[in-house]
Amino acid sequence: MPALSRWASLPGPSVREAAFMYSTAVAVFLVILVAALQGSAPRDSPLPYHIPLDPEGSLELSWNVSYTQEAIHFQLLVRRLKAGVLFGMSDRGELENADLVVLWTDGDTAYFADAWSDQKGQIHLDPQQDYQLLQVQRTPEGLTLLFKRPFGTCDPKDYLIEDGTVHLVYGILEEPFRSLEAINGSGLQTGLQRVQLLKPNIPEPELPSDACTMEVQAPNIQIPSQETTYWCYIKELPKGFSRHHIIKYEPIVTKGNEALVHHMEVFQCAPEMDSVPHFSGPCDSKMKPDRLNYCRHVLAAWALGAKAFYYPEEAGLAFGGPGSSRYLRLEVHYHNPLVIEGRNDSSGIRLYYTAKLRRFNAGIMELGLVYTPVMAIPPRETAFILTGYCTDKCTQLALPPSGIHIFASQLHTHLTGRKVVTVLVRDGREWEIVNQDNHYSPHFQEIRMLKKVVSVHPGDVLITSCTYNTEDRELATVGGFGILEEMCVNYVHYYPQTQLELCKSAVDAGFLQKYFHLINRFNNEDVCTCPQASVSQQFTSVPWNSFNRDVLKALYSFAPISMHCNKSSAVRFQGEWNLQPLPKVISTLKEPTPQCPTSQGRSPAGPTVVSIGGGKG
C-alpha cells in the first residue's frame, strides 16, 4: 500500500486533513529541504568516486578521501526519497550491528543523526556523533546529503574505515517515524554494495602522444533475467599485431546499466593457442568451447567504484607479438537481483597501449598457496587461517640483484575467504604489508594500485595468509580449482618482469599422511589412509572434533613445505624444493593504533534538526 494511503487511513481531525498534512510535510521535505549548515566541503575538493548503491540506481554515492585530515566526504544522492534514508557500513554487509547515518522525518520535522543498529536490527542514537552533516540540498536529480566522517573514531559502535573492501549498507524509509528508535532495519527495503573507499592518492601520469585505444566490449548482448550472470566474449587481435605495452585501462559501462555491471576482467589466452573459437554467451554455458578455460592470463580487471588503472611511467604490460596469443577473453559479471528483463549491454574495458615500448615490462606473479587438496579448512570454522610462502631461497635465485617493485595487487579466494594479507619479511622481520583486506569478499575482486610501491630484494620472503569461514559447511573444504574448493592467492603486478611467475607453497604431502595416521591412532577412527584413497577422500572421512582441528592447525604451523618456485613455462627453477623449512619470523609488525579525532568540530550529541526554508541554500 502506498505510504499516502496508509496515512490517510489513520485517525485524525479528518481523513482529508490528515492526508493533506502528511503529503504537504513530505513534499516540502523532498523539494525545499535546506540544512542548517555545520561546515562546508572544501571548494577545491571534488567528489571523484561514484557508485550506485541500489539495483535501480535511485541511490548514488560519491566521495573523496583526505589523507591529511584522515576523513572522507560523502555525498548521497537520493533520486526518489519517500520519507527518509539510512546509509552506513558493517562487517559483512548486514544491517545488523551496522554503523549508520539516518535522515528521517516524523511528518513535521526532518532529522539527521549518527546511529547504530543492534543484532536485531533495531536503530539507536549514537551518543558520540562522528558523522558531521554539511549540507542537504535539492538538485535537479533529487536530494543530496553532504556529510563527512573520520577514518577512525575510537567509538566502539563505529566502523573503522581502513584499506580494502568496505561493505556499504542502505535502507529506504517509506513512511515517517515518530523517533529514531522506532526504526527497525528488518522492516525496510535494504541492500548492500561493496567498494574500496580509501582510494590511493596517486597522480595520473600523462599519456604519450602515440597512445592508441582498443575496446574489448560485449557485442550488444541482452542481460539475462537472473540474479547472477558471468558473460564471456572472445576478441581477436588483428593479424600481425606487434608487441605493444598496455599503459592504462578504464571501464566502459553502458549508460543506464551502472547498477548491473558489477565487475569485468580481460584475459589473454595461452600463447600456444593459435586459434580460439569465437564465442559470446554465459561463461557456464554448455556451448562454451573448452579452449576458453585456457584464457586465464589477466590483462585488466575492474570492479564497481574503481576508476582508470595506470601503469608506472617506466613500465607497461606487454601483449601482442611473438610468443603471445592473439585471443582475448572478456568476462563481465552482471548482478541483477531485481531480475530486470530486456536490458541490452555493451560494457567492457578500454585498453590504452603504445608501440613505443617502455623501459620495463611489467609482470604478474602468483603468491600464496598451490592449488592442492593438502591444504584444507575443517567445516564449521569461523576464522581458520591458511598461509602460503614465497621463500628467501626462491627470491634469492629468481630475482635480479636490484630486486622488483610491486605497484598493484589482486587478492583472490573462493567463497569462504574473509581476510587476505601479504607481508614482506626481510632478515626474519616483518618489514611492510604489501596488501591487506580485513573485510575481503570473493564477490568483489579488483586489481588495486598500492599507495606505496613495495620493493622486494633477493632473499626476501613474501607470506600470504587467508582467513576462511566454513560455518555453513558439513565437510572439509580442500584446496583446488573448483568454486566449492578454496584458493589463497595474491596476483602481484610488478616490474621489471622476471622469469619467476609463481612463488607458492603447500604443506609436505608426507607430513599430511602422518597427520591422518596420528588421528587414527588417537581417535580410534576408521580414517582411510590406504594408498588408493585421495587426499580429498581422507579429509572427508575425518571426524572433526577439537583434537583433530587443533592438530591440523599445528601441522600447518610447523611442518615443512613443498615450494613451487616456477618459471612461466611451469618448470621449477633448479634446486631442491621439497621438505623445505618454514621461514622464520622473529618479529612482527604492530597493529596500527587508530587516531582518535578531537571532540572539536564533532556534531551535537543529539539528532540535527534539518531546517526548512525557501530556496536551495
NORQUIZI-V94908 format. One record per helix or strand of 2 or more residues. SS is the DSSP state (H for helix, E for strand). FROM is the first residue (numbers start at 1). TO is the last residue. If there is no record, write none. Layout:
ss->SS from->FROM to->TO
ss->SS from->FROM to->TO
This chain:
ss->H from->3 to->8
ss->H from->15 to->31
ss->E from->49 to->52
ss->E from->59 to->66
ss->E from->71 to->78
ss->E from->84 to->90
ss->E from->99 to->105
ss->E from->110 to->117
ss->E from->122 to->125
ss->E from->132 to->138
ss->E from->143 to->150
ss->E from->165 to->173
ss->H from->180 to->182
ss->H from->185 to->187
ss->E from->189 to->196
ss->E from->212 to->217
ss->E from->221 to->222
ss->E from->228 to->236
ss->E from->244 to->252
ss->E from->261 to->268
ss->E from->280 to->282
ss->H from->290 to->294
ss->E from->297 to->303
ss->E from->309 to->310
ss->E from->315 to->319
ss->E from->327 to->335
ss->E from->344 to->345
ss->E from->348 to->354
ss->E from->360 to->361
ss->E from->363 to->369
ss->E from->376 to->377
ss->E from->384 to->390
ss->H from->392 to->398
ss->E from->404 to->412
ss->E from->417 to->426
ss->E from->429 to->437
ss->E from->448 to->456
ss->E from->461 to->468
ss->E from->477 to->479
ss->E from->489 to->495
ss->E from->500 to->507
ss->H from->509 to->523
ss->H from->535 to->540
ss->H from->546 to->558
ss->E from->561 to->567
ss->E from->608 to->610
